[in-house]
Amino acid sequence: MAITELRGMDRVIVPIKLEPGTKFIFQCGPGVPCFKLCCSALYLPLTPYDILRLRNHLGLSTDEFLLQYTEPFILPRSGLPVARLKMQDNEEKTCPFLSEEGCKVYEVRPLACRYYPLGLGIFRNRDEGRNEDFYYLVKEGFCQGLDSGPEITVEEYRQSQGIPETEEPVKEWAEIVMKKESLGPIEVPEKSLQLFFMVSTNPERFRRFVFESKFLEIFEVDQETQDRIREDDLALLQFGFRWLKSVLFGEDLIKRRKEVPKHKKMKPA
């Protein structure tokens, strides 16, 4: 694989598994000649927490943010629907948050932007019954930040970019995506896909679904949890991820009541 011969928009994933202590060279900023070139023609899926942070930073409702800045996108390997950042309608297809000086929402930039030029994968260790993170390097022909700069470990880079605190709230969501990828081309009912998209993109809509439908008559949700998710969007996300695992994979995390009302049954799958 001719890594060093990449040119222009050529892109390759270096097939080497990186550990937290693995060192690499990278720098990015106004002094690097290719500054901002990686902020165009992106296929950048947004995590549920990305949407919350960007929405709050911009002072928009979720519906307003989704309509103005995103478009639906099907993740290629999992087939699950998410929202991705919608590029501007110009020749370069630049990010809507890009200015002459750089990123206008840098403090709340999406998780994928924070990781670049690294990528994250999750491996399921079946013997130990747990997930293991691994990392890899993404090289693009225009990027000169990988040719010079300080040597830094993967974990030092993650810390410097504020990745742990923006990644932890969506760990369970990432596990859902990875698990669906590992299952292969198994068809998921349209209703389940709609539920996944709702939880992944629109907490306001999911909250209405929980409290204004027959949800609480069908699922056991204690009063403390109800009070918390009624007010706290992040707690609502965590609840939603556990519920999705129950809906998509049959995990017994949000229990169904033994006696479900016969009128207007919900069909999660």
C-alpha positions as a printed NumPy array, in Angstrom:
array([[  0.   ,   0.   ,   0.   ],
       [  1.696,   3.186,  -1.22 ],
       [  0.997,   5.404,   1.744],
       [  3.671,   7.968,   0.889],
       [  2.462,   8.423,  -2.704],
       [ -0.994,   9.751,  -1.85 ],
       [ -1.986,  12.893,  -3.707],
       [ -4.836,  15.373,  -3.6  ],
       [ -8.027,  13.82 ,  -2.272],
       [ -6.604,  10.277,  -2.154],
       [ -7.523,   8.652,   1.145],
       [ -6.401,   5.455,   2.797],
       [ -6.796,   3.783,   6.175],
       [ -3.432,   2.555,   7.384],
       [ -3.939,  -1.158,   8.248],
       [ -2.12 ,  -0.999,  11.568],
       [ -3.871,  -1.37 ,  14.916],
       [ -2.881,   1.46 ,  17.234],
       [ -2.89 ,   1.199,  21.033],
       [ -3.383,   4.108,  23.482],
       [  0.394,   4.287,  23.958],
       [  1.258,   4.17 ,  20.242],
       [  3.069,   7.317,  19.08 ],
       [  2.416,   9.21 ,  15.85 ],
       [  3.256,  12.639,  14.402],
       [  0.553,  15.198,  13.701],
       [ -0.169,  18.902,  13.901],
       [ -3.006,  21.078,  12.618],
       [ -3.672,  24.807,  12.729],
       [ -3.453,  28.036,  10.713],
       [  0.294,  27.551,  10.214],
       [ -0.126,  24.259,   8.357],
       [ -0.47 ,  24.792,   4.554],
       [ -3.425,  22.405,   4.232],
       [ -5.38 ,  24.062,   7.074],
       [ -9.164,  23.722,   6.513],
       [ -8.873,  21.406,   3.484],
       [-10.211,  18.523,   5.589],
       [-13.391,  20.549,   6.28 ],
       [-14.975,  20.058,   2.85 ],
       [-16.975,  17.321,   1.103],
       [-17.438,  15.464,   4.39 ],
       [-19.636,  12.458,   5.034],
       [-19.728,  13.155,   8.728],
       [-22.313,  11.26 ,  10.814],
       [-23.283,  13.052,  14.014],
       [-23.575,  11.193,  17.301],
       [-26.629,  11.906,  19.476],
       [-24.393,  13.878,  21.852],
       [-22.953,  15.906,  18.95 ],
       [-26.493,  16.993,  18.103],
       [-27.234,  17.995,  21.7  ],
       [-24.064,  20.045,  22.059],
       [-24.334,  21.791,  18.686],
       [-28.033,  22.503,  19.167],
       [-27.442,  24.049,  22.583],
       [-24.431,  26.043,  21.397],
       [-26.405,  27.527,  18.509],
       [-29.485,  28.213,  20.639],
       [-31.781,  26.173,  18.394],
       [-34.465,  23.602,  18.997],
       [-33.61 ,  20.108,  17.841],
       [-36.022,  20.361,  14.913],
       [-34.484,  23.672,  13.843],
       [-30.953,  22.295,  14.028],
       [-31.79 ,  19.098,  12.143],
       [-33.603,  20.971,   9.388],
       [-30.9  ,  23.593,   8.9  ],
       [-27.693,  21.63 ,   9.354],
       [-28.283,  17.921,   8.763],
       [-29.612,  15.341,   6.348],
       [-30.565,  11.677,   6.852],
       [-27.834,   9.149,   6.134],
       [-27.701,   5.335,   6.167],
       [-24.536,   3.981,   7.762],
       [-23.076,   1.679,   5.063],
       [-22.087,  -1.344,   7.144],
       [-24.87 ,  -1.371,   9.725],
       [-27.723,  -0.06 ,   7.596],
       [-28.854,   2.107,  10.506],
       [-30.209,   5.619,   9.839],
       [-28.479,   8.625,  11.419],
       [-28.139,  12.35 ,  10.801],
       [-25.045,  13.629,   9.07 ],
       [-23.755,  17.174,   8.72 ],
       [-25.066,  18.854,   5.568],
       [-22.369,  20.579,   3.531],
       [-22.85 ,  24.038,   2.047],
       [-24.143,  24.32 ,  -1.508],
       [-20.936,  25.731,  -2.979],
       [-18.254,  24.374,  -5.277],
       [-16.044,  23.103,  -2.448],
       [-18.975,  21.648,  -0.444],
       [-17.528,  23.166,   2.711],
       [-18.69 ,  22.494,   6.249],
       [-21.446,  24.934,   7.298],
       [-19.392,  25.901,  10.346],
       [-16.199,  26.766,   8.456],
       [-15.   ,  30.39 ,   8.393],
       [-11.829,  32.085,   7.138],
       [-10.351,  31.719,  10.606],
       [-11.335,  28.092,  11.006],
       [-14.121,  26.253,  12.808],
       [-16.865,  28.497,  14.216],
       [-18.079,  25.802,  16.635],
       [-14.667,  24.469,  17.615],
       [-15.485,  24.096,  21.308],
       [-18.44 ,  21.811,  20.498],
       [-17.119,  20.285,  17.252],
       [-18.329,  16.747,  16.48 ],
       [-16.558,  13.691,  17.816],
       [-15.37 ,  12.641,  14.344],
       [-13.641,  16.016,  13.914],
       [-11.925,  15.632,  17.277],
       [-10.584,  12.206,  16.322],
       [ -9.116,  13.164,  12.933],
       [ -6.668,  11.835,  11.708],
       [ -7.436,   8.864,  13.941],
       [-10.321,   6.442,  13.612],
       [-11.964,   4.362,  16.346],
       [-13.086,   0.763,  16.181],
       [-14.7  ,  -1.46 ,  18.795],
       [-13.833,  -5.152,  18.996],
       [-16.038,  -7.582,  20.908],
       [-13.891,  -9.9  ,  23.029],
       [-16.245, -12.862,  23.315],
       [-13.899, -14.824,  25.58 ],
       [-13.887, -12.059,  28.198],
       [-17.384, -10.775,  27.475],
       [-16.364,  -7.162,  26.984],
       [-15.696,  -4.589,  24.271],
       [-12.181,  -3.416,  23.44 ],
       [-11.389,  -0.149,  21.683],
       [ -8.716,   0.076,  19.014],
       [ -7.517,   2.926,  16.817],
       [ -6.168,   3.391,  13.303],
       [ -4.64 ,   6.186,  11.246],
       [ -6.37 ,   7.874,   8.306],
       [ -4.071,   9.382,   5.656],
       [ -5.233,  11.824,   2.978],
       [ -3.141,  13.112,   0.107],
       [ -3.554,  16.801,   0.939],
       [ -2.779,  16.45 ,   4.668],
       [  0.642,  17.842,   5.578],
       [  0.027,  17.683,   9.3  ],
       [  1.176,  14.063,   9.351],
       [  4.565,  14.957,   7.869],
       [  5.714,  17.23 ,  10.666],
       [  4.838,  18.271,  14.169],
       [  5.265,  16.862,  17.649],
       [  5.279,  13.178,  18.454],
       [  2.279,  12.277,  20.592],
       [  0.635,   9.094,  21.843],
       [ -2.889,   8.162,  20.841],
       [ -4.146,   8.696,  24.391],
       [ -2.376,  12.041,  24.744],
       [ -4.011,  13.145,  21.508],
       [ -7.435,  11.955,  22.713],
       [ -7.043,  13.918,  25.925],
       [ -5.83 ,  17.055,  24.121],
       [ -8.903,  16.997,  21.849],
       [-11.443,  16.505,  24.637],
       [-12.458,  13.139,  23.238],
       [-13.122,  11.112,  26.414],
       [-15.817,  13.45 ,  27.748],
       [-17.606,  13.655,  24.384],
       [-17.246,   9.951,  23.64 ],
       [-18.346,   8.424,  26.944],
       [-22.021,   9.572,  26.707],
       [-22.451,   7.694,  23.407],
       [-20.494,   4.512,  24.148],
       [-23.67 ,   2.429,  24.315],
       [-24.925,   3.98 ,  21.078],
       [-21.651,   3.073,  19.339],
       [-21.998,  -0.473,  20.694],
       [-25.429,  -0.73 ,  19.057],
       [-24.   ,   0.351,  15.703],
       [-21.021,  -2.002,  15.984],
       [-23.205,  -4.924,  17.037],
       [-25.514,  -4.388,  14.074],
       [-22.458,  -4.289,  11.783],
       [-21.231,  -7.589,  13.19 ],
       [-24.592,  -9.255,  12.542],
       [-24.228,  -8.67 ,   8.806],
       [-27.053,  -8.102,   6.33 ],
       [-29.898,  -9.029,   8.674],
       [-33.086,  -7.177,   7.798],
       [-34.403,  -4.859,  10.519],
       [-38.109,  -3.952,  10.501],
       [-38.852,  -0.425,   9.31 ],
       [-40.499,   0.415,  12.651],
       [-37.294,  -0.457,  14.524],
       [-35.232,   1.69 ,  12.15 ],
       [-37.583,   4.616,  12.785],
       [-37.205,   4.167,  16.532],
       [-33.411,   4.085,  16.229],
       [-33.423,   7.296,  14.173],
       [-35.72 ,   9.039,  16.654],
       [-33.562,   8.206,  19.686],
       [-30.34 ,   8.985,  17.795],
       [-31.365,  12.397,  16.493],
       [-34.256,  13.982,  18.374],
       [-34.485,  13.839,  22.18 ],
       [-37.496,  16.168,  22.208],
       [-39.451,  13.8  ,  19.995],
       [-38.317,  10.755,  22.   ],
       [-39.392,  12.423,  25.252],
       [-42.871,  13.054,  23.821],
       [-42.952,   9.428,  22.687],
       [-42.168,   8.214,  26.211],
       [-44.587,  10.456,  28.087],
       [-47.404,  11.031,  25.599],
       [-47.864,   7.538,  24.12 ],
       [-48.64 ,   4.195,  25.797],
       [-44.914,   3.683,  26.455],
       [-45.157,   3.8  ,  30.265],
       [-48.075,   1.392,  30.225],
       [-45.994,  -1.125,  28.3  ],
       [-42.525,  -0.718,  29.838],
       [-41.499,  -0.638,  33.502],
       [-39.883,   2.718,  34.252],
       [-39.512,   3.689,  37.904],
       [-40.548,   7.155,  39.05 ],
       [-36.999,   8.327,  39.742],
       [-35.984,   7.521,  36.173],
       [-39.108,   9.2  ,  34.828],
       [-38.337,  12.383,  36.748],
       [-34.732,  12.385,  35.539],
       [-35.408,  11.794,  31.848],
       [-38.216,  14.343,  31.842],
       [-35.692,  17.122,  32.553],
       [-32.237,  15.833,  31.58 ],
       [-31.5  ,  15.293,  27.872],
       [-28.302,  13.352,  28.536],
       [-30.087,  11.   ,  30.941],
       [-32.804,  10.611,  28.308],
       [-30.174,   9.559,  25.754],
       [-28.732,   6.907,  28.077],
       [-32.233,   5.586,  28.747],
       [-32.925,   5.562,  25.014],
       [-29.802,   3.552,  24.235],
       [-30.764,   0.877,  26.778],
       [-34.26 ,   0.774,  25.345],
       [-32.902,   0.402,  21.798],
       [-30.812,  -2.573,  22.9  ],
       [-34.033,  -4.138,  24.157],
       [-35.905,  -3.32 ,  20.944],
       [-33.192,  -4.301,  18.44 ],
       [-31.425,  -7.176,  20.177],
       [-33.895,  -8.46 ,  22.785],
       [-31.681,  -7.455,  25.723],
       [-33.711,  -7.318,  28.933],
       [-32.631,  -3.807,  29.978],
       [-35.961,  -1.972,  29.88 ],
       [-38.479,  -4.571,  30.99 ],
       [-41.918,  -4.942,  29.518],
       [-44.802,  -5.104,  31.943],
       [-46.308,  -8.558,  32.381],
       [-49.743,  -7.273,  31.491],
       [-49.649,  -5.014,  28.455],
       [-52.776,  -2.984,  27.619],
       [-54.626,  -4.522,  24.706],
       [-55.486,  -1.159,  23.206],
       [-52.953,   0.362,  20.839],
       [-50.067,  -2.038,  21.428],
       [-46.609,  -0.808,  20.6  ],
       [-44.659,  -2.99 ,  18.182],
       [-40.943,  -2.365,  18.726],
       [-40.017,  -4.916,  16.096]])
